[in-house]
Each structure stands twice: as C-alpha cells, then as structure tokens.
Amino acid sequence: HRKQGQFERAILHYSVAMGKDPMHFKALFNRGFSHDKMGDFDSAIADYTAALKLDSSNAFAYYNRGISYDRKGDLKQAIENFSEAILLEGNNADFFHNRGFSNRKLGRYRAATEDYTAALRLNNKHFKAYYNRAFAQDKLGQYAEAVQDYSHALALEPHNGNALHNRASAQEKLGRNKEAIIDFTSAIEIDGTNASSYNSRGLVYDKLAKLDKAISDFSKAIRLDASNAIYCHNRGYCYRNKGDFKLACEDYTRAIELNPWNATAFNNRGYARRKQGLYAEAVVDYSSSLQLQPNNVKSLNNRGYCYAKLGEFDRALLDYSQVLDLDEYNTHALHNRGISFDKLGQYQKAVDDLTQALHLDPSNASALFNRGSALDSMGQFDSAIADFTKALELDMAAGVPSGREGPPKE
C-alpha cells in the first residue's frame, strides 16, 4: 500500500503488525514514513523516535525524522537529526544536502553552502545540491558562483525552468543583461504560464530602456496573475517613463487596490498626477505615502512642491522644514523653501535659504535667479544684478533658459 501511495491503508496495516509485535522496527519506520506523507508530522516523529529506541544506529531513522522535523518547521531539530545521520553514515550525499536545506531555511547560507559542497564531493551529479548551493550563493552576493552552479545543474537537467529563471536573475545582478534575457526567454519557453519570468524579463527590458517590450512582458504577467500588485506597479512605472501618466495612474491605482500598504505606489501615483497638473490629488497620494513612511524625504519634498503649486506656501514651508530636520544639506528643500519664503514676502529668509543652497551647489542657476529675485524685492539691486548675471551665464553655458524653478527630485 505504501509503495502505491495508499498511505492511510498502509498505516492501518503497520498498526496491525505493531499490535502483533511492538518491537517491529520496520513497521514503526514505515508507519512513520506514511504518517509523514499524510502530513501528520508529529505521529511520524513519534514512530521514528520509537524505532530509534529499538535501533539507535540506524542512520535513515534519524534522517527521516529530520525530514519530518523540517516539514513541521522545527529546523533546529531537523539539523540535529541530519547531523546524527551524518555521524553514523558520512558518505551519504542526501544527508548533507538536507541539512544544507534546513540551514538555508534558517538563513544560514554559509553553513548551507558547506553542506551542499560536502554533498557534491560525494555525488557530483546531485542536481539539487548544485541548485540549492547556487541559491545560497546568490543570497551571499556570490553571483558569479551562483551562475556557475546553476549551469552545472542545467547540464544535468537542461529543461529545468526554475534553474534557468534563477540563473537569469543572477546574470542580471552581474550586469549581464543580454544573458539574463536569453535565460528568462528559455524559462518562458519551457513554462509559458510562469508570470514571474515575464515580470523579471520585463524588469531587464526596462533597465535597458526597451519600454515597449517591458510593458508587453508586464502585461503578460498581469494576465497570468491579475492579483499581483507588483506586476501592476512595474507596468505603471514603465508607462510613467514613457510619459503616459494617465495609464501609469491606472496601474498604480490597481496596485494600491491590491496592496494599500505600499508607500512607493502612492508616491509614484503622486508623481504621475503631479505631471498631469493634478496637484491636489498628488498631495493626497503623497500624504498617504507619508502615513506609511512618515520620514520619507522624497515624499515630503514632493508634497511640498505640490503645496507650492497650489499656492499653499505655509504648508510647503512645513514640509521643506521637516525635510531639513531630517537632512540639513538637502539642496532641493533649501532651494524650494527659499522660493516659498519669497512668495510669502519673507525675503531675508528666502535669501538665507538660497544662499545655503548655493554653498552646497554653486552652479545652481535657478537658485541664483531666485535669490536675485528676493534681493531685488529687498531693494538690493546691485547684488540682484550680480545674481541674475551669473545665472544667465550658467544658463547660456548649459543652453537652457534661466529663472525656472527646478522640478522636485524623484
């Protein structure tokens, strides 16, 4: 029954055998195996423990009990049992591999790598040991080694979509975008229903500024898994980069509906709305983002900018001042707070902020122009002319018009 996968019947028969002979090691061992397959890990562990009382030298009883502990989620006990199995039989690659897998689950990637290496010394055709060592190496930032191990794994199983996907991811981290696209494409050819591979290839295309291809991949990922907020957000980001802010907003809105705790999605929708001149709506989004991340300098700067565009300079001042409390050298906040002071008629404060901004960025033509405007309003005409002249020189050298308020940094 056990060999046929009829584990419930197998348990009944093993229990009958145990009734006749309570010291029947194989009945205990096999009943434990059947309990494990049924997902009853506590009963499996109990049977393996009883079996080990009968024969404490049986490495496979420790090994199987380790597997049940691992599947139960008690990883430390699993590692202890795999270690006992290794002490009894140190030439079994699976014992090392499974201890490595438990170490990996605990985030002990170096220990996991050592176990997988030991497994491969015993069996250099062990697909899972190559695959999982690659995974651990990726987590350790050893991307070249990860690529090498995934390649070894793929030599053993050339059509393993997961290995291709993961090698592509490691290739991307190494900056090998062409190779990454080839691997993601191969993974998709093997399993065209894997939304994650489309999404990941889309991210590489986005990085290469191939936005139409990226959008196509994100759209396929969304069709396969419409409940994934990340896919919607990623497509929205591509639409934003293309300048299609309306479609970007639609995707960000869907992403927010699916995951209302993503501050970045609110921030990015705020940007798209701001680009459409929807400053009040952008303020709402930046405020939602700030509820989730109260000290996000980028969101504070951007909300301050939108308040200024709405003529709410007092509120803009509050946001820029909070930015400067968090980052006193933030030139953007100094510059735009200076502009807000100027709009409120507080010219000396405007000059002070713009002067500090210029200390940090002497080539900021916009800050020079705006300081000149504040100085002019104070009647300091010579100083104003000097600033206007310098701003004009910088703008002419850069080939841009002077006197424009710089957009907030994203």
HELIX and SHEET records of a PDB file:
HELIX    1   1 PHE A    7  LYS A   20  1                                  14    
HELIX    2   2 PHE A   25  LYS A   37  1                                  13    
HELIX    3   3 PHE A   41  LEU A   54  1                                  14    
HELIX    4   4 ALA A   59  LYS A   72  1                                  14    
HELIX    5   5 LEU A   75  LEU A   88  1                                  14    
HELIX    6   6 ALA A   93  LYS A  105  1                                  13    
HELIX    7   7 TYR A  109  LEU A  122  1                                  14    
HELIX    8   8 PHE A  127  LYS A  139  1                                  13    
HELIX    9   9 TYR A  143  LEU A  156  1                                  14    
HELIX   10  10 GLY A  161  LYS A  173  1                                  13    
HELIX   11  11 ASN A  177  ILE A  190  1                                  14    
HELIX   12  12 ALA A  195  LYS A  207  1                                  13    
HELIX   13  13 LEU A  211  LEU A  224  1                                  14    
HELIX   14  14 ALA A  229  LYS A  242  1                                  14    
HELIX   15  15 PHE A  245  LEU A  258  1                                  14    
HELIX   16  16 ALA A  263  LYS A  275  1                                  13    
HELIX   17  17 TYR A  279  LEU A  292  1                                  14    
HELIX   18  18 VAL A  297  LYS A  309  1                                  13    
HELIX   19  19 PHE A  313  LEU A  326  1                                  14    
HELIX   20  20 THR A  331  LYS A  343  1                                  13    
HELIX   21  21 TYR A  347  LEU A  360  1                                  14    
HELIX   22  22 ALA A  365  SER A  377  1                                  13    
HELIX   23  23 PHE A  381  ALA A  398  1                                  18    
END                                                                             
